[in-house]
Amino acid sequence: MTTWPNIYLQDSASPLMEQLIIFHDHIMLILMTIVTTVTYIIMILFFNKYTDRNMLEGQMIELIWTITPAMTLFFIATPSLRLLYLMDEINNPMMTTKAVGHQWYWTYEYSDFNDMEFDSYMNQENKNMRLLDVDNRMVLPSNINVRMIVTSADVIHSWTIPSVGVKIDGTPGRLNQASMMLNRNGLLFGQCSEICGTNHSFMPIVVESVPFNHFI
């Protein structure tokens, strides 16, 4: 869960989020290298008083500033495309759950367990977890592949848990799905991430990750 002093990403609760954090650090390293290099060159040009009136072309420097950005984009695009395919992959899920967005609460369905269904509203009595806790949490087992199906009954919603690296839009008349594996036990918090009306800020998401034998 994000707290006020936290200026970084949340601790990962899934292998996918671990890969996203590594990719974020990889991109930040490249960006800081580019910013430092460009700033250094600008400072040199700003304070340098020398000119060369005989220089008409510089094929070598043109070759360098053409190849270098191309190689930089290659090192960014390769892990990015790999992550995109990993996020879309559905790896033989052991169970399927469904979330239906409403104005302004969530309905969860466990279709593998005799059509178990319940509504999840924001818990207004818990002052310590303001705008985050709910009355009925969705319980999922850890360390297994879970297929999450999200849809909506009215307007567009978005089922999002940052620490898992999952953000699935809930669109009326459409089923969107994603695969996730929780590798840590505990409470995972999220919120609707698509502006869906007056009480958009008051439809939190809480997933309780438990060991598989406790879930059964």
Secondary structure as UniProt FT lines:
FT   TURN            4..5
FT   HELIX           15..47
FT   TURN            53..54
FT   HELIX           59..88
FT   STRAND          95..102
FT   TURN            103..104
FT   STRAND          105..110
FT   TURN            111..112
FT   TURN            114..115
FT   STRAND          116..120
FT   TURN            128..132
FT   STRAND          138..141
FT   STRAND          146..152
FT   STRAND          157..161
FT   HELIX           162..164
FT   STRAND          166..170
FT   STRAND          176..180
FT   STRAND          186..191
FT   TURN            198..199
FT   HELIX           200..202
FT   STRAND          204..210
FT   HELIX           212..215
//
